[in-house]
Amino acid sequence: MAMPKDTLTTAQIKYVEGIIRGKTQIHSYNEAFPKSQKWTDRSTSSAATSLFAQQKIQKFYTERVEQTKNLEAEKTTWTRYRAIEMLTELANKAQIELQEGKLTMSRILAIQSSVKELNLMHGYNQTNVNNNNLVQVVFADNELED
C-alpha cells in the first residue's frame, strides 16, 4: 500500500527535527539517512537541499517551528505570570501585616525589593544609560496619563 504524497517518512521527520534543533542540513541528513554518511559532502548537501525544498518538507518545517515558538512562549508567559502572582501575593500579605502592626524592618526591605522587581517586570521606572552616559528614566505608556 502506497503512502499519500504529503505523508513524511520517519527519516524525513528526523531530518526536519534535526534542522529545527540547530543542526546543519548535512548533519541532519546524515543522521536521518545513515547510508549518506558514505557520500561526499557535496552529494549530501545536494540531496539535503533538494529534500528541504520539497513542499511537504517546507510545510512540516514551518508547522514544527511554529509549534516550538508557541511552546516556548507558553513557558515564558507562565513563568512571568506566576512570578507576578507570587509578588502580588507577597504585597497583599504585607499590607495585612502592616495593618496588624506585625511588620518587621527585614520584612519591609524584602517587600520593597519584591515591589521593585514587580515594577521592573512591568517596565515601570526603568533607568537606562545611553552612549552619552546620560541617564534616562523610562515610564510605562499609561503611567503618565492621569
C-alpha positions in Angstrom: 0.0 0.0 0.0 1.5 3.4 -1.1 1.7 6.3 1.3 -0.1 9.5 0.4 2.1 12.1 -1.3 2.0 14.5 1.7 3.0 11.9 4.3 6.5 12.2 5.6 8.7 9.2 6.3 10.3 8.7 9.7 13.7 9.7 8.2 12.2 12.9 6.7 10.7 13.8 10.1 14.1 13.1 11.7 15.8 15.3 9.1 13.5 18.3 9.7 13.7 17.9 13.5 17.5 17.9 13.3 17.4 21.2 11.4 15.0 22.7 14.0 17.3 21.7 16.8 20.1 23.7 15.0 22.0 21.1 13.1 23.2 21.7 9.6 21.3 20.2 6.7 24.2 17.9 6.0 24.4 16.7 9.6 20.6 16.2 9.9 20.6 14.4 6.6 23.4 12.1 7.6 21.6 11.2 10.9 18.3 10.7 9.2 19.7 8.7 6.2 22.7 6.8 7.6 23.8 5.5 4.2 24.5 9.1 3.1 27.5 9.1 5.6 29.5 7.3 2.9 28.7 10.1 0.4 30.8 13.2 -0.3 29.7 16.4 1.5 28.8 17.8 -1.9 26.4 14.9 -2.7 24.9 15.0 0.8 24.4 18.8 0.6 22.7 18.5 -2.8 20.4 15.7 -1.5 19.6 17.7 1.7 18.9 20.9 -0.2 16.6 19.1 -2.7 14.7 17.4 0.2 14.4 20.6 2.1 13.0 22.4 -1.0 10.0 19.9 -1.2 6.7 21.5 -0.4 5.7 18.8 2.1 9.0 19.2 3.9 8.6 23.0 4.0 5.1 22.7 5.3 6.2 20.3 8.1 9.2 22.5 8.9 7.0 25.7 9.2 4.4 23.9 11.4 7.1 22.5 13.7 8.9 25.8 14.1 5.6 27.5 14.9 4.8 24.8 17.5 8.2 25.2 19.1 7.8 29.0 19.2 4.3 28.6 20.8 5.6 26.2 23.4 8.5 28.5 24.4 6.1 31.4 24.6 3.8 29.5 26.8 6.6 28.5 29.1 7.9 32.1 29.3 4.4 33.6 29.8 3.6 31.1 32.5 6.8 31.8 34.4 6.3 35.6 34.2 2.7 35.3 35.1 3.4 33.1 38.1 6.2 35.4 39.3 3.8 38.4 39.1 1.2 36.4 41.0 3.6 35.5 43.8 5.0 39.0 44.1 1.4 40.4 44.3 0.5 37.8 47.0 3.6 38.9 49.0 2.5 42.6 48.8 -1.1 41.7 49.9 0.2 39.7 52.9 2.5 42.6 53.8 -0.5 45.0 53.7 -2.3 42.8 56.2 0.8 42.6 58.4 1.1 46.4 58.3 -2.5 46.8 59.4 -1.9 44.4 62.3 1.3 46.0 63.3 3.4 42.9 62.7 5.7 44.2 60.1 9.5 44.0 60.9 12.2 46.0 59.2 13.7 42.9 57.4 10.2 42.2 56.1 9.7 45.7 54.9 13.0 45.5 53.0 12.0 42.2 51.4 8.7 43.6 50.4 10.3 46.7 49.0 12.7 44.5 46.9 9.7 42.5 45.7 7.7 45.5 44.6 10.8 46.9 42.9 11.2 43.6 41.0 7.5 43.6 40.1 7.8 47.2 38.7 10.8 46.1 36.6 8.8 43.2 35.2 6.1 45.6 34.1 8.6 48.1 32.7 7.9 50.9 35.2 10.7 53.3 36.1 13.5 51.6 34.3 16.7 53.6 34.3 18.8 53.4 31.2 22.2 54.9 30.5 22.7 55.7 26.8 26.1 56.0 25.0 26.5 59.7 26.1 26.3 58.5 29.8 23.1 60.4 30.2 20.5 58.7 32.5 17.0 58.3 31.0 14.0 57.3 33.1 11.5 55.3 31.1 7.9 55.2 32.2 5.2 52.8 31.0 2.8 54.2 28.5 -0.2 54.6 30.8 1.7 55.7 33.9 1.6 59.4 33.0 -1.9 59.7 31.6 -3.8 60.8 34.7 
